[in-house]
Amino acid sequence: MDFIYSIDNAVVDFMVGIQNSFLSFIFNIFTVISEKGLIWIAIGIILVAFRKTRKIGICYAISLAVSFSLSELVIKDLVCRERPFIQNEALKLLISAPDGHSFPSSHSASSFASAVALFLHNRKYGAIALVGAFMIAFSRLYFTVHYFTDVLGGTVLGTAVAITVYVIYRKIEKRTEQA
């Protein structure tokens, strides 16, 4: 565990070292648009609203809901990891302090669940969403509200949930085609 903590702290130190007004402006945009998952929820509503994209939207919405629920309502309360700025009071936050525990990053879990779900159904729009998910996840590191392993854990969780939902969807779809 000491090795993992040393990596996490090295990433925090690196992020503090690169912070500047330009990068803060850029990454604040990604933090704001991802607040409460509103960007991902809006995309999900749009996908579900149109018949042509409704199946994609349902997989997308399930992936988002499951990843958020697991990260925010289950795993965080089991792990109870403090955030970097709580463990190191010398860190100066550049954004409002988020509530709750640190592991896993729910922003990362929700972002990657949404982006991967979209990517599995539509590579073009999914690739754009993946870039957005990466920027959102990186913003959590940049603002030192999460450790690297928090973001990595959220990314893996969100990706795994989206793939699982997609595989289940494909199996159900094949069964209904055969019936």
N, C-alpha and C positions, 0 to 999 in steps of 0.2 A: 504493500500500500504506500510505503514511503516513496517509491519510484513514481507512482501515479501522482501523488501529491506534489512531488518535485516538478513534474511536467506541468501540472495545473498551475502551479505558482510561477513557473517560468513563462507560461503563456500570458498570465496576468501581468507580469512585469513587462513583457514585450508590448502588450496592448497599451499599458500606461506610457511606455516610451514613444509610441507612434501617435498618441492622441494629439490632435491639433484642430483648429477651428474648421478647416475645410472638411476633414474626415468626419468630424463631429456633426457637421451639417448634413453630409451625405448619409451617414448611418442613422441619424435621427429620423430621417425620412422613412427608412425601413422599419425602425422601431415603432414609429407612429402608425404607419399603415397596417402593422401587424398587431397593434394593440387589441386585446380581447378577441383576436382572430377574425376581426371584422372583414378584412380583405378576402380571406378564405371563405368565410360564410357568404359574402356577397357573390363570389364566383360560384359557389355551390347553388345558391338560389337561382342564379341565371341559368346554370346547367339544367337544373330540375324544371325550370319554367318552360323550356322548349322541348317539344316532343322529340325532335331529332337528337337532342343531347340528354334526354331524361335518364336513360340507363347509365350513362357516364356519370351524371349528376348524383344518382342514387349511390353508386359505388364510392364516389367522391365524398358524399355527405356521411356515409357510414364510416369511411376511413378517418375522416376528420373527427367525428364524434367519438369513435373508439379510442383514437390516439390521445385526444384531449382528456377523456375520462380516465384512461390508464395513467397518463402522466400526472395530471393535476389532482385527481381525486383518489388515486390508489398509491402509485409508486412514491410520490413526494412524501406522503404521510408515513410510508413504511421506512424510507431511507432517512428522512429528516436532516439532510445536509444543509449546513448554513451557507449562505451566499458569501462570495469573496469579500465584499465590503463589510460584512459583519465579522468575519474572521480577521480581517485586516482593517482596522479603523483608520489607518493612514490613507486608505484609498479615497480619493475625492470623486464622488459620483457626478457625472455630467448630465444625468437624467434623474427623474424621480425614482426613489427606491421602490422596487417591486415588492409585493407581499409574498409570503409563503416561502417554502423551501427551495433549494437550488437544483436538486437532481430528481428527474431529468428536466431539461429545458422544455417547457410546454410550448414555447414559441417555436422551437426547432421541431418538436414532435408534430405539432399541428401543420407547420409549414411543409415539412417533408411528406407527411401523410397526404396532404392535398396535392402537392406537386407531383409526387410519384403516381398517385391515383390518376391524375390527369395525363401524365406521360404514358402510362400503360394503355390508355385508350386513344391518345392523340399525341404523337411524338413532337409535332411542331409546337403546339401550345404548351405541352408538358415541358419542353426544353426551356421555354421562357419562364414558366412557373418554377422550374428547378433553379434557375439563376436567381429568381426572387427569393426562394427558400434559402439558398446559400447566403444571400446578402442579409436576410433577416437573422439567420443563425449567427453569422459573423458579427452582426451588430450587437448581439448579446454578449459576445466576448469582448468586443471593442469597448463597450460601456462597463465592463467588469461587473456585470450583474450575474454572470455565470462563469463557471470554470469550463475548461476545454472538455473534460469528461462529461459534464452536464449536457453540453451541446451535442457531443458525440452520442451520448445515450439517447437524447431526444431524437436525433437524426436516425439512428438505428431503429428505435421504436416506431417512429412514424413510417419509415420505409417498410419495415416488417409488417405493420398493420395494413398498409396499402396493398402490398403484394398478397397477403393472406386474403384480404377481401376480394381482390381481383381473381385469385385462384378459385375461391368459393363461387364467385359470380360465374366464371367460365364453366365450372362443373354444373351449376344449376342451368345455365344456358344450354349446354350440350344435352342435358336430360330432357329439357322441354322441347328441344328440336327433334329428339328421338321419339318422343311420345306422340 
